[in-house]
Amino acid sequence: MTDLPVVLIHSGRHDDDVEVARQVAQVYPEMRILTPATEEEVAEHLPGAEVLFAFYFPYHLLHMATSLRWFQVMGAGLEKLAAAADSLPPGVQVTNLKGVFGGAMGEYALTYILAHAQNVRGIVQAQQRRAWDPFTPERIEGATVGVIGLGSIGQEVVKRCASLGMRVLGLRRSPGSVAGVEQVFTLDQIDEFLPQCDYLVCVVPQTAETIGLLSRDRLALLKPSAFVVNMGRGTIFDEAALYDALKSQRIAGAALDVFPTEPLPPDSPFWELENVYITPHISGMNRPDDVVRVFLENMQRYLAGEPLLYTVDLRRGY
């Protein structure tokens, strides 16, 4: 492959797209790189694009991508692209950014585990009241954290939690050992796994197996003192059951970065819960440099006709 492809970049954050394009152009100055800011501009340029590098993409326009040969997802999740897969031209290669998000998401999980243990919300509220209210923080050393999903992201969570002396349990589809995990449970052992967790961290993608995995009955298996961190997909929970458990303090609290409907509607009752940290799907946000590094490595492979890194199976969802 000698001719440089036309690349279209669209993440929903135009300033970041321009920066990504600038860095790619430093390596390939003759490459035509498009950074449409609106759906109208995407529709205008999509038919001529051979490569898509995208995240928050208007997938209803995907049928217009008649020249597409490679779709580099600017993220890890694939459910929206999978739902539109029939609109892809035959033979399109699909890759994601596996391996890029683990560090940021591991830090996110640890941030909110520590925020809960140290009662950061209560400290801020006391400061606002000018109240000197001594208390004894929880210790996370020796506490049990359960990690649902032991791929590259989950393993970064494991690494950080284990380094602080936490007992780490894991849950995934297949059995086998994972470094830093005391015991790996399979999906059919989830009812044995959940009651042991002081902290529960969810980092699984949305698949047929994970939708509704944490049902009302399974949430009831958690300790009343349990704290949940969800940065995988909101659909892993029965959302109404999760709200009820948090509202009634049947579980102690949660940090929720993902929801079945995003953006989270202003009238969602989750906003009112004082034992919940809500973040706008930012746990995996990375510097443009990190994203560009993987894209450029794959671009080199693409131009050389070599197998691409991090190819995915849209039917399986990862």
FENTA-V327234 format. One record per pair of residues at least 6 apart in sequence whose C-alpha atoms are under 7 Angstrom apart, sorted by sequence separation. I is the first residue (numbers start at 0). J is the second residue. D is the distance in Angstrom with one decimal. If there is no record, write none. Layout:
BEGIN
i=I j=J d=D
i=I j=J d=D
END
This chain:
BEGIN
i=10 j=16 d=6.5
i=24 j=30 d=6.7
i=35 j=41 d=5.4
i=125 j=131 d=7.0
i=161 j=167 d=6.5
i=244 j=250 d=5.8
i=245 j=251 d=6.8
i=300 j=306 d=6.5
i=301 j=307 d=6.6
i=311 j=317 d=5.4
i=9 j=16 d=6.3
i=125 j=132 d=7.0
i=146 j=153 d=6.7
i=176 j=183 d=6.4
i=245 j=252 d=6.1
i=300 j=307 d=6.0
i=8 j=16 d=6.1
i=175 j=183 d=6.7
i=184 j=192 d=6.7
i=174 j=183 d=6.5
i=157 j=167 d=6.7
i=174 j=184 d=6.8
i=297 j=307 d=5.6
i=169 j=180 d=6.3
i=174 j=185 d=5.9
i=297 j=308 d=6.2
i=20 j=32 d=6.4
i=167 j=179 d=6.9
i=168 j=180 d=5.4
i=173 j=185 d=5.9
i=167 j=180 d=5.0
i=168 j=181 d=5.7
i=169 j=182 d=6.3
i=170 j=183 d=5.7
i=171 j=184 d=6.5
i=172 j=185 d=5.3
i=167 j=181 d=5.7
i=168 j=182 d=5.2
i=169 j=183 d=4.7
i=170 j=184 d=4.7
i=171 j=185 d=5.2
i=172 j=186 d=5.6
i=166 j=181 d=7.0
i=168 j=183 d=6.1
i=169 j=184 d=6.0
i=170 j=185 d=5.5
i=171 j=186 d=6.1
i=48 j=64 d=6.8
i=170 j=186 d=6.6
i=17 j=34 d=6.4
i=46 j=63 d=5.4
i=49 j=66 d=5.2
i=50 j=67 d=5.9
i=16 j=34 d=6.2
i=42 j=60 d=6.7
i=45 j=63 d=6.2
i=46 j=64 d=4.7
i=48 j=66 d=5.9
i=49 j=67 d=4.2
i=50 j=68 d=6.2
i=51 j=69 d=6.5
i=52 j=70 d=6.2
i=53 j=71 d=6.7
i=54 j=72 d=5.9
i=118 j=136 d=6.8
i=161 j=179 d=6.2
i=38 j=57 d=6.9
i=45 j=64 d=5.3
i=46 j=65 d=5.4
i=47 j=66 d=5.8
i=48 j=67 d=5.9
i=49 j=68 d=5.4
i=50 j=69 d=5.0
i=51 j=70 d=4.8
i=52 j=71 d=4.8
i=53 j=72 d=5.3
i=54 j=73 d=4.8
i=117 j=136 d=4.9
i=46 j=66 d=6.0
i=49 j=69 d=6.7
i=50 j=70 d=5.9
i=51 j=71 d=5.9
i=52 j=72 d=5.8
i=53 j=73 d=5.1
i=54 j=74 d=6.3
i=75 j=95 d=5.6
i=116 j=136 d=6.0
i=117 j=137 d=6.3
i=149 j=169 d=6.8
i=52 j=73 d=6.1
i=67 j=88 d=6.8
i=74 j=95 d=5.9
i=75 j=96 d=5.7
i=116 j=137 d=4.8
i=144 j=165 d=6.7
i=158 j=179 d=6.5
i=253 j=274 d=6.7
i=254 j=275 d=5.7
i=255 j=276 d=6.2
i=256 j=277 d=6.0
i=58 j=80 d=6.9
i=69 j=91 d=5.3
i=70 j=92 d=6.2
i=71 j=93 d=5.9
i=72 j=94 d=6.0
i=73 j=95 d=6.4
i=74 j=96 d=5.4
i=75 j=97 d=6.0
i=116 j=138 d=6.5
i=143 j=165 d=5.9
i=144 j=166 d=6.2
i=145 j=167 d=6.0
i=146 j=168 d=6.3
i=147 j=169 d=5.9
i=148 j=170 d=6.0
i=149 j=171 d=6.3
i=157 j=179 d=6.3
i=213 j=235 d=5.9
i=214 j=236 d=6.1
i=215 j=237 d=6.4
i=252 j=274 d=4.8
i=253 j=275 d=4.9
i=254 j=276 d=4.5
i=255 j=277 d=5.1
i=256 j=278 d=4.8
i=13 j=36 d=5.8
i=65 j=88 d=6.4
i=68 j=91 d=4.6
i=69 j=92 d=4.7
i=70 j=93 d=4.9
i=71 j=94 d=4.9
i=72 j=95 d=4.6
i=73 j=96 d=6.2
i=116 j=139 d=6.9
i=140 j=163 d=6.1
i=141 j=164 d=5.8
i=142 j=165 d=5.3
i=143 j=166 d=4.6
i=144 j=167 d=5.1
i=145 j=168 d=4.7
i=146 j=169 d=4.8
i=147 j=170 d=4.7
i=148 j=171 d=5.3
i=157 j=180 d=6.9
i=211 j=234 d=6.1
i=212 j=235 d=5.3
i=213 j=236 d=4.7
i=214 j=237 d=5.1
i=252 j=275 d=5.5
i=253 j=276 d=6.3
i=254 j=277 d=6.0
i=255 j=278 d=6.3
i=256 j=279 d=5.8
i=257 j=280 d=5.4
i=62 j=86 d=4.7
i=67 j=91 d=6.7
i=68 j=92 d=6.2
i=69 j=93 d=6.0
i=70 j=94 d=6.4
i=71 j=95 d=5.7
i=72 j=96 d=6.8
i=140 j=164 d=4.6
i=141 j=165 d=4.8
i=142 j=166 d=5.9
i=143 j=167 d=5.8
i=144 j=168 d=6.2
i=145 j=169 d=5.5
i=146 j=170 d=6.2
i=147 j=171 d=6.3
i=210 j=234 d=5.2
i=211 j=235 d=4.8
i=212 j=236 d=6.3
i=213 j=237 d=6.3
i=226 j=250 d=6.7
i=233 j=257 d=4.9
i=234 j=258 d=6.9
i=256 j=280 d=4.7
i=5 j=30 d=6.7
i=6 j=31 d=6.4
i=7 j=32 d=5.9
i=8 j=33 d=6.1
i=9 j=34 d=6.1
i=58 j=83 d=6.5
i=61 j=86 d=5.8
i=62 j=87 d=6.4
i=140 j=165 d=5.0
i=141 j=166 d=5.8
i=196 j=221 d=6.9
i=197 j=222 d=6.9
i=210 j=235 d=4.7
i=211 j=236 d=5.1
i=215 j=240 d=5.1
i=225 j=250 d=5.5
i=226 j=251 d=5.5
i=227 j=252 d=6.4
i=228 j=253 d=5.6
i=229 j=254 d=6.4
i=230 j=255 d=6.6
i=232 j=257 d=5.6
i=233 j=258 d=3.9
i=234 j=259 d=5.3
i=256 j=281 d=6.8
i=4 j=30 d=6.8
i=5 j=31 d=5.1
i=6 j=32 d=4.8
i=7 j=33 d=4.7
i=8 j=34 d=5.1
i=9 j=35 d=6.6
i=61 j=87 d=6.6
i=139 j=165 d=6.3
i=194 j=220 d=5.3
i=209 j=235 d=5.4
i=211 j=237 d=5.4
i=223 j=249 d=5.2
i=224 j=250 d=5.8
i=225 j=251 d=5.5
i=226 j=252 d=5.0
i=227 j=253 d=4.4
i=228 j=254 d=4.7
i=229 j=255 d=5.1
i=230 j=256 d=5.2
i=231 j=257 d=6.8
i=232 j=258 d=6.6
i=233 j=259 d=4.7
i=246 j=272 d=6.6
i=256 j=282 d=6.6
i=3 j=30 d=5.8
i=5 j=32 d=6.1
i=6 j=33 d=6.1
i=7 j=34 d=6.1
i=190 j=217 d=6.9
i=193 j=220 d=6.1
i=194 j=221 d=4.9
i=197 j=224 d=6.7
i=198 j=225 d=5.4
i=199 j=226 d=6.3
i=200 j=227 d=6.0
i=201 j=228 d=6.3
i=202 j=229 d=6.7
i=204 j=231 d=5.7
i=205 j=232 d=5.9
i=223 j=250 d=4.4
i=224 j=251 d=5.0
i=226 j=253 d=5.4
i=227 j=254 d=6.3
i=228 j=255 d=6.0
i=229 j=256 d=6.1
i=230 j=257 d=5.7
i=242 j=269 d=6.8
i=193 j=221 d=5.7
i=194 j=222 d=6.1
i=197 j=225 d=4.6
i=198 j=226 d=4.8
i=199 j=227 d=4.7
i=200 j=228 d=4.7
i=201 j=229 d=4.8
i=202 j=230 d=5.6
i=203 j=231 d=4.9
i=204 j=232 d=6.0
i=222 j=250 d=6.6
i=223 j=251 d=6.0
i=229 j=257 d=6.7
i=196 j=225 d=6.7
i=197 j=226 d=6.5
i=198 j=227 d=5.8
i=199 j=228 d=6.1
i=200 j=229 d=5.9
i=201 j=230 d=6.1
i=202 j=231 d=4.0
i=203 j=232 d=6.8
i=205 j=234 d=6.9
i=201 j=231 d=5.7
i=7 j=48 d=6.0
i=5 j=47 d=7.0
i=6 j=48 d=5.7
i=5 j=48 d=5.0
i=6 j=49 d=6.2
i=7 j=50 d=6.3
i=8 j=51 d=6.1
i=9 j=52 d=6.5
i=10 j=53 d=5.0
i=5 j=49 d=5.4
i=6 j=50 d=4.7
i=7 j=51 d=5.0
i=8 j=52 d=4.8
i=9 j=53 d=4.7
i=10 j=54 d=4.5
i=11 j=55 d=5.2
i=4 j=49 d=5.7
i=5 j=50 d=6.3
i=6 j=51 d=5.9
i=7 j=52 d=6.2
i=8 j=53 d=5.6
i=9 j=54 d=6.6
i=10 j=55 d=5.0
i=4 j=50 d=6.7
i=10 j=56 d=6.5
i=9 j=56 d=6.5
i=104 j=152 d=6.8
i=108 j=156 d=6.8
i=153 j=202 d=6.2
i=101 j=151 d=6.2
i=105 j=155 d=5.3
i=101 j=152 d=4.0
i=105 j=156 d=4.3
i=109 j=160 d=7.0
i=145 j=196 d=5.4
i=100 j=152 d=6.6
i=143 j=195 d=6.9
i=144 j=196 d=5.4
i=230 j=282 d=6.5
i=98 j=151 d=5.9
i=102 j=155 d=6.1
i=143 j=196 d=5.3
i=144 j=197 d=5.8
i=145 j=198 d=6.2
i=146 j=199 d=6.0
i=147 j=200 d=6.2
i=148 j=201 d=6.6
i=101 j=155 d=5.4
i=105 j=159 d=6.7
i=143 j=197 d=5.2
i=144 j=198 d=4.6
i=145 j=199 d=4.8
i=146 j=200 d=4.8
i=147 j=201 d=4.8
i=148 j=202 d=5.3
i=142 j=197 d=6.2
i=143 j=198 d=6.4
i=144 j=199 d=5.7
i=145 j=200 d=6.1
i=146 j=201 d=6.0
i=147 j=202 d=6.0
i=148 j=203 d=4.9
i=147 j=203 d=6.5
i=206 j=315 d=7.0
i=206 j=316 d=5.8
i=205 j=316 d=6.9
i=108 j=228 d=6.4
i=78 j=205 d=6.3
i=76 j=204 d=6.1
i=111 j=254 d=6.5
i=107 j=282 d=5.7
i=104 j=282 d=5.2
i=103 j=282 d=6.5
i=104 j=283 d=5.2
i=103 j=283 d=5.5
i=103 j=284 d=6.9
i=100 j=283 d=5.1
i=99 j=289 d=6.8
i=96 j=293 d=7.0
i=97 j=309 d=6.1
i=96 j=309 d=6.8
i=95 j=309 d=5.8
i=94 j=309 d=5.2
i=95 j=310 d=6.7
i=94 j=310 d=4.2
i=95 j=311 d=7.0
i=93 j=310 d=5.7
i=94 j=311 d=5.6
i=93 j=311 d=6.0
i=81 j=313 d=5.2
i=81 j=314 d=6.9
i=81 j=316 d=6.9
i=78 j=316 d=6.3
i=77 j=316 d=5.9
i=77 j=317 d=6.8
i=19 j=287 d=5.9
i=15 j=287 d=6.8
i=19 j=291 d=6.3
i=0 j=302 d=5.5
i=0 j=303 d=6.3
i=0 j=304 d=6.7
END
